[in-house]
Amino acid sequence: MTPEAPAHPKVLLIDDDATLTAMLTEFLRGEGFETIAAFNGIDGALAALDPDLDAVILDVMMPDISGIETLQRIRSSSAVPVIMLTAKGAEDERVAGLEMGADDYIAKPYYARELLARLKAVLRRKPGANAQPLQHFAAGKLRLVPARREVSFDGRPFEVTTCEFDLLEALLRNKEAVATKDELSLSVLGRKREPYDRSIDVHVSNLRKKLLSASSKAIEIETVRAVGYRLKVTR
């Protein structure tokens, strides 16, 4: 059964464009979302501390502190899913956002329905969004429990973002088989991979660093050139 997003999820909009925010607020409320808004990065980072928040939609271009710095502040204290709004063709902004822990991005101008689809995708991956049997996946001393959204190495839990968790689960499910970038984009981001889309590569890079640190280099993500990735237990 396909997991459902939570009823009346609460979304924070961080964007200095009041007109666009008002339009998006009206659209999302019509789709059953509760929305709150902040019009600068400083207020947005504070609003993101709300424990009842389900997701954040964050614009990169803002006058006081940038969306990238705002994301950095959010990630220092919260793992809430974040979708970045970037300028069309701004590859550096997208990569920087993903490296800071953004879950996904969408380029401006965008269709509201496309943003809604991206939002629903991250909400389906949010902890507690899907009730599952208490199964777990393991590789060496690495253990992942989907229903609890917990990941640990040798009994010691460590923090990953929503996308990183789903990426690790996909690699564990594949065992020794290679997971292609196209497959990972569909299962992790909920969308087809576009030409020159580096989202999965950046998420893999972030997760690889965390796994190497948590496992003292016992768990690696192996790159299979021109194909994809697979998890590898080195010792």
TORLO-28621 format. One line per field, with one value per atom (N, C-alpha, C): residue in three letters; residue number from 1; atom name; x, y, z. Coordinates in steps of 0.1 Angstrom, whole numbers, always signed. Example, Ala and Ser with C-alpha at 12.3 -4.5 7.8 and 13.67 -1.06 7.14 Angstrom:
# TORLO-28621
code: ala,ala,ala,ser,ser,ser
pos: 1,1,1,2,2,2
site: N,CA,C,N,CA,C
x: +132,+123,+132,+128,+137,+129
y: -57,-45,-33,-22,-11,+0
z: +78,+78,+78,+71,+71,+79
This chain:
# TORLO-28621
code: met,met,met,thr,thr,thr,pro,pro,pro,glu,glu,glu,ala,ala,ala,pro,pro,pro,ala,ala,ala,his,his,his,pro,pro,pro,lys,lys,lys,val,val,val,leu,leu,leu,leu,leu,leu,ile,ile,ile,asp,asp,asp,asp,asp,asp,asp,asp,asp,ala,ala,ala,thr,thr,thr,leu,leu,leu,thr,thr,thr,ala,ala,ala,met,met,met,leu,leu,leu,thr,thr,thr,glu,glu,glu,phe,phe,phe,leu,leu,leu,arg,arg,arg,gly,gly,gly,glu,glu,glu,gly,gly,gly,phe,phe,phe,glu,glu,glu,thr,thr,thr,ile,ile,ile,ala,ala,ala,ala,ala,ala,phe,phe,phe,asn,asn,asn,gly,gly,gly,ile,ile,ile,asp,asp,asp,gly,gly,gly,ala,ala,ala,leu,leu,leu,ala,ala,ala,ala,ala,ala,leu,leu,leu,asp,asp,asp,pro,pro,pro,asp,asp,asp,leu,leu,leu,asp,asp,asp,ala,ala,ala,val,val,val,ile,ile,ile,leu,leu,leu,asp,asp,asp,val,val,val,met,met,met,met,met,met,pro,pro,pro,asp,asp,asp,ile,ile,ile,ser,ser,ser,gly,gly,gly,ile,ile,ile,glu,glu,glu,thr,thr,thr,leu,leu,leu,gln,gln,gln,arg,arg,arg,ile,ile,ile,arg,arg,arg,ser,ser,ser,ser,ser,ser,ser,ser,ser,ala,ala,ala,val,val,val,pro,pro,pro,val,val,val,ile,ile,ile,met,met,met,leu,leu,leu,thr,thr,thr,ala,ala,ala,lys,lys,lys,gly,gly,gly,ala,ala,ala,glu,glu,glu,asp,asp,asp,glu,glu,glu,arg,arg,arg,val,val,val,ala,ala,ala,gly,gly,gly,leu,leu,leu,glu,glu,glu,met,met,met,gly,gly,gly,ala,ala,ala,asp,asp,asp,asp,asp,asp,tyr,tyr,tyr,ile,ile,ile,ala,ala,ala,lys,lys,lys,pro,pro,pro,tyr,tyr,tyr,tyr,tyr,tyr,ala,ala,ala,arg,arg,arg,glu,glu,glu,leu,leu,leu,leu,leu,leu,ala,ala,ala,arg,arg,arg,leu,leu,leu,lys,lys,lys,ala,ala,ala,val,val,val,leu,leu,leu,arg,arg,arg,arg,arg,arg,lys,lys,lys,pro,pro,pro,gly,gly,gly,ala,ala,ala,asn,asn,asn,ala,ala,ala,gln,gln,gln,pro,pro,pro,leu,leu,leu,gln,gln,gln,his,his,his,phe,phe,phe,ala,ala,ala,ala,ala,ala,gly,gly,gly,lys,lys,lys,leu,leu,leu,arg,arg,arg,leu,leu,leu,val,val,val,pro,pro,pro,ala,ala,ala,arg,arg,arg,arg,arg,arg,glu,glu,glu,val,val,val,ser,ser,ser,phe,phe,phe,asp,asp,asp,gly,gly,gly,arg,arg,arg,pro,pro,pro,phe,phe,phe,glu,glu,glu,val,val,val,thr,thr,thr,thr,thr,thr,cys,cys,cys,glu,glu,glu,phe,phe,phe,asp,asp,asp,leu,leu,leu,leu,leu,leu,glu,glu,glu,ala,ala,ala,leu,leu,leu,leu,leu,leu,arg,arg,arg,asn,asn,asn,lys,lys,lys,glu,glu,glu,ala,ala,ala,val,val,val,ala,ala,ala,thr,thr,thr,lys,lys,lys,asp,asp,asp,glu,glu,glu,leu,leu,leu,ser,ser,ser,leu,leu,leu,ser,ser,ser,val,val,val,leu,leu,leu,gly,gly,gly,arg,arg,arg,lys,lys,lys,arg,arg,arg,glu,glu,glu,pro,pro,pro,tyr,tyr,tyr,asp,asp,asp,arg,arg,arg,ser,ser,ser,ile,ile,ile,asp,asp,asp,val,val,val,his,his,his,val,val,val,ser,ser,ser,asn,asn,asn,leu,leu,leu,arg,arg,arg,lys,lys,lys,lys,lys,lys,leu,leu,leu,leu,leu,leu,ser,ser,ser,ala,ala,ala,ser,ser,ser,ser,ser,ser,lys,lys,lys,ala,ala,ala,ile,ile,ile,glu,glu,glu,ile,ile,ile,glu,glu,glu,thr,thr,thr,val,val,val,arg,arg,arg,ala,ala,ala,val,val,val,gly,gly,gly,tyr,tyr,tyr,arg,arg,arg,leu,leu,leu,lys,lys,lys,val,val,val,thr,thr,thr,arg,arg,arg
pos: 1,1,1,2,2,2,3,3,3,4,4,4,5,5,5,6,6,6,7,7,7,8,8,8,9,9,9,10,10,10,11,11,11,12,12,12,13,13,13,14,14,14,15,15,15,16,16,16,17,17,17,18,18,18,19,19,19,20,20,20,21,21,21,22,22,22,23,23,23,24,24,24,25,25,25,26,26,26,27,27,27,28,28,28,29,29,29,30,30,30,31,31,31,32,32,32,33,33,33,34,34,34,35,35,35,36,36,36,37,37,37,38,38,38,39,39,39,40,40,40,41,41,41,42,42,42,43,43,43,44,44,44,45,45,45,46,46,46,47,47,47,48,48,48,49,49,49,50,50,50,51,51,51,52,52,52,53,53,53,54,54,54,55,55,55,56,56,56,57,57,57,58,58,58,59,59,59,60,60,60,61,61,61,62,62,62,63,63,63,64,64,64,65,65,65,66,66,66,67,67,67,68,68,68,69,69,69,70,70,70,71,71,71,72,72,72,73,73,73,74,74,74,75,75,75,76,76,76,77,77,77,78,78,78,79,79,79,80,80,80,81,81,81,82,82,82,83,83,83,84,84,84,85,85,85,86,86,86,87,87,87,88,88,88,89,89,89,90,90,90,91,91,91,92,92,92,93,93,93,94,94,94,95,95,95,96,96,96,97,97,97,98,98,98,99,99,99,100,100,100,101,101,101,102,102,102,103,103,103,104,104,104,105,105,105,106,106,106,107,107,107,108,108,108,109,109,109,110,110,110,111,111,111,112,112,112,113,113,113,114,114,114,115,115,115,116,116,116,117,117,117,118,118,118,119,119,119,120,120,120,121,121,121,122,122,122,123,123,123,124,124,124,125,125,125,126,126,126,127,127,127,128,128,128,129,129,129,130,130,130,131,131,131,132,132,132,133,133,133,134,134,134,135,135,135,136,136,136,137,137,137,138,138,138,139,139,139,140,140,140,141,141,141,142,142,142,143,143,143,144,144,144,145,145,145,146,146,146,147,147,147,148,148,148,149,149,149,150,150,150,151,151,151,152,152,152,153,153,153,154,154,154,155,155,155,156,156,156,157,157,157,158,158,158,159,159,159,160,160,160,161,161,161,162,162,162,163,163,163,164,164,164,165,165,165,166,166,166,167,167,167,168,168,168,169,169,169,170,170,170,171,171,171,172,172,172,173,173,173,174,174,174,175,175,175,176,176,176,177,177,177,178,178,178,179,179,179,180,180,180,181,181,181,182,182,182,183,183,183,184,184,184,185,185,185,186,186,186,187,187,187,188,188,188,189,189,189,190,190,190,191,191,191,192,192,192,193,193,193,194,194,194,195,195,195,196,196,196,197,197,197,198,198,198,199,199,199,200,200,200,201,201,201,202,202,202,203,203,203,204,204,204,205,205,205,206,206,206,207,207,207,208,208,208,209,209,209,210,210,210,211,211,211,212,212,212,213,213,213,214,214,214,215,215,215,216,216,216,217,217,217,218,218,218,219,219,219,220,220,220,221,221,221,222,222,222,223,223,223,224,224,224,225,225,225,226,226,226,227,227,227,228,228,228,229,229,229,230,230,230,231,231,231,232,232,232,233,233,233,234,234,234,235,235,235
site: N,CA,C,N,CA,C,N,CA,C,N,CA,C,N,CA,C,N,CA,C,N,CA,C,N,CA,C,N,CA,C,N,CA,C,N,CA,C,N,CA,C,N,CA,C,N,CA,C,N,CA,C,N,CA,C,N,CA,C,N,CA,C,N,CA,C,N,CA,C,N,CA,C,N,CA,C,N,CA,C,N,CA,C,N,CA,C,N,CA,C,N,CA,C,N,CA,C,N,CA,C,N,CA,C,N,CA,C,N,CA,C,N,CA,C,N,CA,C,N,CA,C,N,CA,C,N,CA,C,N,CA,C,N,CA,C,N,CA,C,N,CA,C,N,CA,C,N,CA,C,N,CA,C,N,CA,C,N,CA,C,N,CA,C,N,CA,C,N,CA,C,N,CA,C,N,CA,C,N,CA,C,N,CA,C,N,CA,C,N,CA,C,N,CA,C,N,CA,C,N,CA,C,N,CA,C,N,CA,C,N,CA,C,N,CA,C,N,CA,C,N,CA,C,N,CA,C,N,CA,C,N,CA,C,N,CA,C,N,CA,C,N,CA,C,N,CA,C,N,CA,C,N,CA,C,N,CA,C,N,CA,C,N,CA,C,N,CA,C,N,CA,C,N,CA,C,N,CA,C,N,CA,C,N,CA,C,N,CA,C,N,CA,C,N,CA,C,N,CA,C,N,CA,C,N,CA,C,N,CA,C,N,CA,C,N,CA,C,N,CA,C,N,CA,C,N,CA,C,N,CA,C,N,CA,C,N,CA,C,N,CA,C,N,CA,C,N,CA,C,N,CA,C,N,CA,C,N,CA,C,N,CA,C,N,CA,C,N,CA,C,N,CA,C,N,CA,C,N,CA,C,N,CA,C,N,CA,C,N,CA,C,N,CA,C,N,CA,C,N,CA,C,N,CA,C,N,CA,C,N,CA,C,N,CA,C,N,CA,C,N,CA,C,N,CA,C,N,CA,C,N,CA,C,N,CA,C,N,CA,C,N,CA,C,N,CA,C,N,CA,C,N,CA,C,N,CA,C,N,CA,C,N,CA,C,N,CA,C,N,CA,C,N,CA,C,N,CA,C,N,CA,C,N,CA,C,N,CA,C,N,CA,C,N,CA,C,N,CA,C,N,CA,C,N,CA,C,N,CA,C,N,CA,C,N,CA,C,N,CA,C,N,CA,C,N,CA,C,N,CA,C,N,CA,C,N,CA,C,N,CA,C,N,CA,C,N,CA,C,N,CA,C,N,CA,C,N,CA,C,N,CA,C,N,CA,C,N,CA,C,N,CA,C,N,CA,C,N,CA,C,N,CA,C,N,CA,C,N,CA,C,N,CA,C,N,CA,C,N,CA,C,N,CA,C,N,CA,C,N,CA,C,N,CA,C,N,CA,C,N,CA,C,N,CA,C,N,CA,C,N,CA,C,N,CA,C,N,CA,C,N,CA,C,N,CA,C,N,CA,C,N,CA,C,N,CA,C,N,CA,C,N,CA,C,N,CA,C,N,CA,C,N,CA,C,N,CA,C,N,CA,C,N,CA,C,N,CA,C,N,CA,C,N,CA,C,N,CA,C,N,CA,C,N,CA,C,N,CA,C,N,CA,C,N,CA,C,N,CA,C,N,CA,C,N,CA,C,N,CA,C,N,CA,C,N,CA,C,N,CA,C,N,CA,C,N,CA,C,N,CA,C,N,CA,C,N,CA,C,N,CA,C,N,CA,C,N,CA,C,N,CA,C,N,CA,C,N,CA,C,N,CA,C,N,CA,C,N,CA,C,N,CA,C,N,CA,C,N,CA,C,N,CA,C,N,CA,C,N,CA,C,N,CA,C,N,CA,C,N,CA,C
x: +8,+0,+9,+5,+13,+11,+22,+21,+14,+6,-1,+6,+5,+10,+1,+6,-2,-14,-25,-37,-34,-38,-35,-21,-11,+3,+5,+15,+18,+31,+30,+41,+45,+58,+64,+69,+64,+69,+78,+91,+101,+104,+99,+101,+98,+107,+104,+94,+90,+79,+66,+60,+47,+36,+36,+25,+25,+37,+39,+35,+39,+36,+21,+14,+0,-7,-2,-8,-6,+7,+10,+2,+1,-7,-21,-27,-41,-42,-33,-33,-31,-21,-19,-30,-36,-48,-59,-61,-71,-68,-56,-52,-51,-56,-56,-44,-36,-24,-27,-20,-19,-6,-7,+6,+8,+21,+26,+37,+39,+49,+59,+71,+81,+87,+90,+94,+109,+116,+131,+137,+150,+157,+158,+160,+162,+149,+137,+125,+121,+125,+122,+129,+142,+150,+144,+139,+133,+119,+112,+99,+100,+111,+114,+116,+118,+120,+107,+96,+82,+82,+80,+81,+69,+59,+47,+48,+59,+61,+64,+58,+60,+70,+71,+80,+82,+93,+96,+98,+93,+96,+103,+116,+126,+131,+130,+135,+150,+158,+172,+175,+169,+172,+164,+170,+163,+173,+167,+176,+185,+181,+188,+199,+195,+205,+199,+208,+204,+196,+189,+183,+193,+205,+215,+219,+221,+225,+213,+201,+189,+188,+190,+190,+201,+212,+223,+218,+212,+206,+196,+187,+177,+183,+192,+199,+207,+211,+218,+210,+196,+188,+176,+174,+161,+164,+157,+158,+145,+137,+125,+128,+119,+122,+121,+131,+132,+132,+124,+124,+129,+140,+145,+139,+136,+132,+144,+148,+161,+157,+167,+165,+167,+160,+162,+176,+182,+196,+207,+203,+212,+218,+226,+231,+239,+247,+255,+246,+235,+226,+220,+216,+210,+219,+232,+242,+245,+246,+249,+238,+226,+214,+214,+216,+216,+227,+239,+250,+248,+240,+236,+225,+219,+209,+195,+193,+180,+175,+162,+157,+155,+151,+148,+148,+147,+147,+137,+132,+124,+128,+129,+134,+122,+124,+115,+116,+106,+92,+87,+78,+74,+58,+53,+39,+35,+24,+20,+18,+13,+10,+23,+34,+47,+52,+51,+56,+48,+35,+26,+31,+34,+39,+52,+61,+74,+71,+62,+59,+53,+44,+38,+48,+57,+68,+76,+81,+89,+80,+68,+59,+57,+56,+55,+67,+78,+91,+93,+85,+87,+85,+93,+91,+77,+71,+58,+47,+51,+41,+36,+42,+38,+39,+29,+29,+33,+45,+50,+53,+54,+59,+73,+77,+90,+101,+102,+113,+126,+137,+149,+158,+168,+178,+191,+201,+214,+225,+236,+249,+260,+266,+276,+270,+276,+270,+261,+258,+249,+234,+225,+211,+202,+192,+182,+168,+160,+146,+136,+130,+121,+110,+103,+91,+94,+106,+110,+120,+123,+132,+145,+150,+162,+174,+186,+197,+209,+216,+227,+238,+250,+261,+266,+267,+272,+264,+251,+242,+242,+250,+251,+243,+232,+225,+232,+230,+235,+225,+227,+217,+218,+207,+207,+195,+195,+183,+172,+161,+150,+154,+160,+164,+176,+185,+196,+192,+182,+176,+170,+162,+156,+166,+177,+187,+194,+197,+204,+195,+182,+173,+173,+172,+172,+185,+196,+209,+209,+204,+203,+194,+183,+173,+180,+189,+195,+206,+210,+221,+234,+238,+251,+248,+236,+233,+235,+238,+240,+226,+224,+212,+216,+209,+211,+207,+212,+208,+193,+189,+175,+166,+169,+161,+161,+173,+173,+165,+166,+158,+143,+138,+124,+121,+129,+125,+128,+138,+142,+136,+136,+131,+116,+112,+98,+96,+107,+106,+116,+113,+123,+136,+147,+159,+160,+163,+165,+179,+181,+195,+203,+215,+225,+220,+210,+205,+215,+221,+231,+225,+212,+207,+211,+209,+213,+227,+236,+250,+254,+247,+250,+245,+233,+228,+237,+242,+251,+264,+269,+282,+280,+269,+266,+265,+257,+255,+268,+276,+289,+298,+299,+307,+301,+288,+283,+285,+284,+286,+300,+310,+324,+327,+321,+324,+318,+305,+298,+304,+309,+313,+329,+336,+350,+355,+349,+352,+350,+341,+337,+326,+318,+308,+310,+310,+312,+301,+300,+291,+300,+300,+308,+302,+310,+305,+308,+298,+300,+298,+309,+310,+300,+293,+283,+270,+269,+258,+251,+257,+251,+259,+253,+259,+255,+264,+260,+267,+261,+267,+278,+288,+299,+304,+305,+310,+325,+334,+348,+355,+349,+354,+344
y: -12,+0,+12,+22,+35,+43,+47,+55,+68,+73,+86,+97,+109,+120,+123,+129,+132,+141,+139,+147,+162,+171,+186,+188,+185,+187,+202,+206,+220,+223,+233,+237,+252,+254,+267,+272,+284,+291,+302,+302,+312,+319,+331,+338,+352,+361,+375,+381,+373,+377,+375,+385,+384,+380,+385,+382,+367,+362,+348,+339,+343,+335,+335,+346,+346,+337,+337,+328,+313,+310,+296,+292,+301,+298,+294,+302,+299,+286,+283,+270,+259,+259,+248,+246,+257,+255,+248,+251,+245,+230,+226,+212,+205,+212,+206,+208,+218,+220,+232,+231,+243,+250,+263,+270,+282,+284,+296,+302,+315,+322,+330,+331,+340,+347,+360,+367,+371,+365,+366,+354,+352,+340,+339,+350,+350,+345,+351,+347,+333,+329,+316,+305,+307,+298,+296,+306,+305,+298,+301,+294,+279,+276,+261,+253,+259,+252,+246,+250,+244,+229,+222,+207,+201,+209,+204,+206,+212,+214,+202,+200,+188,+191,+203,+206,+221,+224,+238,+240,+251,+255,+268,+268,+279,+284,+298,+304,+307,+306,+308,+323,+331,+345,+353,+358,+367,+378,+389,+401,+401,+395,+396,+385,+373,+362,+353,+346,+338,+326,+319,+307,+296,+297,+287,+288,+301,+303,+299,+303,+299,+284,+277,+262,+257,+263,+259,+261,+272,+274,+264,+261,+251,+237,+233,+220,+219,+230,+229,+224,+225,+220,+212,+210,+203,+195,+184,+175,+176,+187,+188,+188,+181,+182,+196,+199,+212,+211,+218,+220,+234,+235,+248,+253,+266,+272,+280,+276,+281,+288,+296,+303,+292,+293,+284,+284,+272,+271,+274,+277,+280,+267,+260,+247,+248,+259,+260,+261,+269,+270,+257,+249,+236,+227,+226,+217,+222,+235,+240,+237,+238,+235,+220,+211,+197,+193,+199,+196,+201,+211,+216,+207,+198,+189,+192,+200,+201,+188,+185,+172,+172,+184,+185,+200,+202,+216,+217,+229,+231,+245,+246,+258,+268,+281,+291,+295,+298,+297,+282,+279,+265,+264,+253,+250,+246,+252,+248,+233,+227,+212,+204,+209,+203,+204,+216,+218,+210,+209,+200,+186,+181,+167,+165,+174,+173,+174,+182,+183,+170,+165,+152,+141,+141,+131,+131,+143,+144,+141,+144,+141,+126,+119,+104,+98,+105,+99,+104,+113,+118,+107,+107,+98,+97,+85,+83,+84,+87,+89,+75,+65,+52,+41,+35,+25,+12,+6,-6,-16,-29,-39,-35,-39,-35,-43,-43,-50,-41,-47,-39,-45,-37,-40,-39,-47,-46,-50,-44,-47,-46,-57,-57,-52,-42,-37,-25,-22,-11,-17,-10,-14,-2,-5,+5,+0,+7,+3,+13,+9,+19,+24,+16,+21,+31,+30,+40,+51,+49,+59,+60,+49,+49,+42,+47,+41,+42,+31,+30,+21,+23,+14,+9,-4,-11,-5,-3,+1,+16,+23,+38,+45,+52,+59,+71,+75,+87,+93,+107,+115,+115,+113,+115,+123,+129,+136,+126,+131,+122,+116,+123,+117,+107,+111,+102,+89,+89,+77,+68,+74,+66,+61,+69,+65,+52,+53,+42,+29,+31,+20,+14,+22,+17,+9,+13,+6,-7,-7,-19,-29,-25,-34,-40,-33,-39,-49,-49,-58,-56,-66,-65,-60,-58,-54,-38,-34,-19,-13,-2,+7,+18,+19,+29,+42,+53,+66,+69,+63,+65,+58,+46,+39,+46,+52,+59,+72,+79,+91,+88,+77,+74,+70,+61,+56,+66,+75,+84,+98,+103,+117,+116,+105,+103,+109,+111,+116,+110,+112,+107,+116,+110,+117,+125,+138,+146,+146,+149,+150,+160,+156,+165,+168,+160,+162,+155,+163,+158,+156,+156,+155,+142,+131,+118,+118,+123,+123,+130,+142,+150,+143,+138,+130,+118,+111,+100,+105,+116,+122,+125,+132,+135,+123,+113,+100,+93,+92,+85,+91,+104,+110,+106,+106,+102,+87,+79,+64,+62,+68,+66,+70,+82,+87,+78,+74,+66,+52,+47,+33,+31,+43,+43,+36,+39,+35,+20,+14,+0,-2,+9,+9,+20,+16,+25,+25,+36,+35,+35,+24,+22,+28,+36,+42,+32,+28,+19,+29,+32,+42,+41,+52,+53,+44,+39,+30,+35,+35,+39,+36,+31,+29,+16,+11,+0,+1,-5,-5,-16,-12,-22,-22,-34,-36,-40,-31,-33,-41,-42,-50,-52
z: +0,+0,+0,-8,-9,+4,+11,+23,+20,+29,+27,+35,+30,+38,+50,+60,+72,+69,+77,+75,+79,+71,+73,+77,+69,+73,+74,+82,+85,+77,+69,+60,+63,+64,+66,+52,+48,+36,+40,+35,+37,+24,+22,+9,+11,+6,+8,-2,-11,-21,-15,-10,-3,-12,-24,-34,-37,-40,-44,-32,-20,-8,-5,-8,-6,-16,-28,-38,-35,-30,-27,-14,-5,+7,+4,-5,-9,-16,-25,-32,-23,-14,-5,+5,+10,+19,+12,-1,-9,-11,-9,-10,+4,+14,+27,+36,+33,+41,+51,+62,+71,+68,+66,+62,+72,+74,+81,+72,+74,+65,+72,+67,+72,+60,+61,+49,+49,+58,+57,+64,+62,+66,+81,+88,+103,+109,+105,+111,+107,+94,+89,+97,+100,+108,+122,+128,+141,+140,+130,+128,+125,+119,+116,+128,+140,+152,+157,+151,+155,+154,+166,+165,+157,+155,+148,+132,+128,+114,+106,+95,+86,+75,+70,+59,+57,+50,+48,+33,+27,+14,+15,+10,+13,+0,-2,-13,-11,-21,-20,-20,-28,-30,-20,-9,+1,+5,+10,+11,+24,+35,+47,+47,+50,+48,+37,+30,+19,+23,+14,+17,+21,+15,+19,+34,+38,+52,+61,+56,+64,+66,+55,+56,+66,+65,+75,+89,+92,+106,+109,+100,+102,+105,+97,+98,+111,+117,+130,+141,+139,+150,+146,+133,+129,+116,+115,+103,+95,+97,+90,+75,+67,+52,+46,+38,+32,+16,+10,-5,-8,-16,-20,-32,-33,-45,-51,-63,-69,-82,-87,-100,-110,-122,-132,-137,-138,-143,-133,-120,-109,-103,-111,-106,-93,-92,-80,-67,-68,-57,-53,-64,-61,-54,-59,-53,-39,-37,-23,-13,-18,-9,-6,-16,-13,-4,-6,+3,+17,+19,+33,+39,+31,+37,+32,+21,+15,+10,+10,+6,-9,-15,-29,-33,-46,-50,-62,-65,-77,-82,-95,-101,-104,-101,-105,-119,-126,-122,-123,-114,-113,-114,-117,-117,-103,-98,-84,-82,-92,-91,-90,-97,-96,-82,-76,-62,-53,-55,-47,-47,-59,-60,-53,-54,-46,-31,-27,-13,-7,-15,-10,-10,-19,-19,-7,-2,+10,+22,+22,+34,+35,+24,+25,+31,+30,+35,+49,+54,+68,+78,+89,+100,+105,+106,+111,+100,+87,+77,+72,+76,+71,+82,+86,+96,+90,+94,+88,+100,+96,+106,+110,+122,+127,+121,+108,+101,+101,+99,+98,+87,+83,+73,+79,+76,+82,+72,+74,+66,+76,+80,+90,+103,+109,+122,+119,+107,+103,+104,+110,+112,+109,+101,+98,+100,+107,+111,+104,+93,+86,+94,+101,+109,+119,+125,+135,+129,+116,+110,+118,+122,+130,+122,+123,+118,+128,+129,+139,+134,+140,+137,+150,+152,+164,+176,+174,+185,+188,+180,+183,+171,+175,+164,+159,+146,+141,+132,+130,+123,+108,+101,+87,+83,+71,+67,+62,+59,+53,+41,+31,+19,+21,+30,+32,+38,+47,+52,+41,+33,+22,+12,+10,+1,+7,+20,+27,+27,+29,+28,+14,+4,-10,-12,-8,-10,-2,+10,+18,+12,+7,+0,-12,-19,-31,-27,-15,-10,-19,-26,-33,-47,-51,-65,-66,-78,-80,-81,-74,-76,-86,-97,-107,-102,-108,-104,-107,-118,-122,-112,-108,-97,-84,-80,-68,-68,-80,-81,-79,-85,-84,-69,-63,-50,-39,-41,-30,-32,-44,-46,-51,-56,-61,-74,-82,-96,-105,-118,-128,-128,-130,-130,-143,-143,-154,-159,-172,-177,-169,-165,-157,-143,-138,-125,-115,-106,-97,-83,-81,-68,-61,-67,-61,-58,-67,-64,-52,-50,-38,-25,-26,-14,-11,-21,-19,-12,-17,-11,+3,+7,+21,+29,+24,+32,+33,+23,+23,+35,+36,+47,+61,+62,+75,+79,+68,+71,+74,+67,+70,+84,+88,+101,+112,+110,+121,+122,+111,+111,+112,+113,+113,+100,+89,+75,+73,+81,+79,+69,+66,+56,+46,+34,+23,+13,+5,-7,-19,-26,-38,-50,-58,-70,-82,-89,-101,-113,-119,-129,-140,-143,-153,-151,-139,-135,-123,-111,-99,-87,-76,-64,-57,-48,-40,-26,-16,-3,-1,+6,+7,+22,+28,+41,+39,+44,+42,+53,+65,+75,+86
